[in-house]
Amino acid sequence: MRPFPAQSRVPAPDARGLCLYIVSETHDQSDLNPAVLQLILLALVAAVALLQLYAVLGRRMGRQPEEGAARPEPAGAVRRPAVPLTTEPAPLEETPSGLSAVRARDPSFDPQVFLASTRNSYRTIVTAYAAGDRDALAPLLTEDVRKAFEAGISEREAAGREEGVDMPHPPRSDVETVDIDGDTVRIGVRFLGELVQTQKASGDAEPRVLHRRTAELWTFERNLADREGAWRLAGVDVAEA
């Protein structure tokens, strides 16, 4: 449907000036009947009211059809999307940590194989230390730990004490800490074990038997640059059970 054209405002005649002119003319006519003069005045009042009504109705009233029509966009204008676009920063790549960092440096690293190997090392080191077997200990320990263990064995031998250890059950092992410093990686493993320890001092007829539950944190160390390098014990600390 075609919209109706907007009505333009038409200037209203000067009603006040017209009324004054007619009154002045009728005033000069002294021979007019008073009744006729009253009719003329009423007609003038009606004319003024009609002129005022025309002035009001001649204006644009309410919302015109063309006001709701969409205005054409200027040439070359860029329309913005209804929903603002949000630009989120790309997520930063996280540096691998823990055992994932070890695997990133050594793709052949398997945590389960590592734990199985450390459990074997735990049993071998504990029994070899009790028996004073330096040769069995040497390839499993770092230089500092080897010196400390040999010093303990020498002290025990000087005192004439003998020891033996048995493990009725395999120890429980869990990875606690992982640290990489250059090419050196250190992994702390918490061992929960049960030991049956025998001790016999010089002059004792029978050895003493001790049942112990242990909770220790063993730190194993390896050089990642050496693909054939073995894990060696680098420290022993007390751990929470």
N, C-alpha and C positions, 0 to 999 in steps of 0.2 A: 504494500500500500504506500502510495506517495505521501510524504509528510506534508501537513498543511504549512503554507508559508507563514513565517512569523509576521505578526501584525506590528506595523510601525506606529509610533506615537504621532498623532496629529495634533498640532497646537490648538488649544481651545480659544475661541474668541474672547476678547476682553469684556466679560459680562458686566463688570462694574461700570466701565465707561459707557456701555450701551444703555444701562439702566439710568444713569445720570442724565444722558442725553434725552431720553424719552420723558423723564420727569420734568426736565426743564422746558420741553416743548409743550407738554400738557399744562404746565403751570401758567404759560403765557396765554393759553386759550381760556380766558375767564368765563366764556359762555358755555363751557361744558357742564353737563349735568353731573352732580356729585356721584350718582349711581354709576354713570359711565366711567368716571374717573376711578372709582373703586374697582371696577372690572379690569381696567387697564393695569392697575397696580398688581392685582392678583395674577394677571397674565404675565407680568414682568417677573414676579416671584417664581412662577412655574417655569418660565424660560431660563432663569438663572439656575434652578435646580436641575433642569435637563442638561444644560451646558456643563455643570459640574459632574453629573453622572456620565456624560459622554467622555469627559476628560479622564475619568477613572477607568472606564471600560475600554478606552482606546489603548491603554498600556498593556504590555505583555504580562499575562498572569500565569503563575505556575511554571512547570517544567515544559519546555517546548520540545517537539520531536527531534529537532536537529541537535539538541544538547546531548541526547543519549547515543548519538551515532559516533562510531569510532573515528578519531581524527587520523588522517593519513600521516605516516611517519615520513620525516624528511629523508631525502635521498642520501644514501651513505650512512644512515643511522645503524648502530649496532644494538640488537635486541639482547637484553640480559635474560638469563634463565630465571624461571619462576622460583626455583630453589637455589640458594647460593651454594656454590661448589666449595667444598673444604679440601684443602690439600694437606694430607698428613705426611710427615717425614717418613722416609723409608726406614724400616727397622734395622738397627745396627746388628751386624753379625757378631754373635757372642763368641768370645774366646773359649775354646773347650777347657774344661777343668776336671780335676779328679782323674778317675780312670780313663775318661774319654780323652784327656790330654795325653796320657801315656799311649793310648791306642793311636792317636793322631801322629805321634812321633814314631811309633813302632806298630805297623799294621798287624804284625804277627802276635801281638800281645793278647792273651786270653785271660780274663780275671779268674775263671774257674780253674784253669790249668795252673795259674800262678798260686792260688790258694792251696791246691793239692800239693804243689811243689814245696811251699813253705811248711805245710804240715809234716812232710817227710823230713825237711831240714830241722824242724823243731824236735822231732823224735831223735834224730841222729845226733844233734848237738847236745841235748840233755843227757842222753845215755853215754856219749863219748866223753863229756866233761866229767861225769861221775866215775867213769872208768879210767880217766887220765889218758885218753887216747889222743895225743897231740896230732898225729898224722891224719886222723879222721876229721879233726876240727879245722885244720889249716885251710882247705879249699872252700869252706863254708863261711869264713869270718873275714871281716876287713882287718887291716893291719892293727889298728888300735884295739879292737875287740880281741883279736888273737893274743896280743901281749897281755891283756888283762886276764884272759882265761888261763893262759900258761902260768901267770903269776899265782893265781888261785890254786892251780894243780900243784905247783911246786911247794907252796905253803902247806898244803894238806899232806903231801908226801913227807915233808920235813917233820911234821907232827906225828907221823905214823898212823894216820887215819885212812880207813878204807871206806868207800861208798859204792852203792849200787842203786840203780833206779829201774823201775818197771812201770809201764803204762798199761793199765787194764783196758782202757778205752781210748780211741783216737781223740785228740783235742778238738775243741770247737774253735774255728778261726773266722774272723771277720775283719774286713778292711776298715781302718779307722781314719787314717790320714794319708794324704798324697801330696808330695812336694817335688817340684821339678826346678832344679837350679842348673841352668845351662844344659849340659848333656847328662847330668847326674839326676836320677830320679830316686826318691826315697818313699817307700810305702810302709806305713805302720799297720801291723796286724795284731789284733787282740786275740790272745790264746786263753781259753778256759780249759784247764786240764786237771786230771786226777793222777797223782803219782803215789807209788809205793816205794818209799826210800829206805834203804838199809844203811846203817852207819856202824862201823866197828873201829874202836880205838885200840891202840896197842895195849895188850894185856887183858882185853875183854874176852871172856869165854864165848859169849854169844852176841851177835850184832843186834842193834836196836832197829825195830821196824816202825816206820812212821808213815801214816797215811795223810797225804796233803792234797788240798785243792788249791790250784794256782790260778792267778789272773795276772797276766803280764802282757805288756805291749812291746812287741819285737819290731824293730825297724830294719827293713831290708833295703839294700842299696844296689844300684846297677848303673853302668855306663851305657847310655842309649846309643852312643856312637859305635859301640862294639856289639854287633849283631850276635856274636857268639858268646858274649859275656854272661856270666852266671849271677844270680842274685846272692848277695852276701849279707850276713847279719852285721848291722852297723851300730846297734844299741839295744839295750834291754831296760825297760822301766816297769814299775808297778802300775797295774791298770785296775779299774773298777770291775768287780765281778758282775 
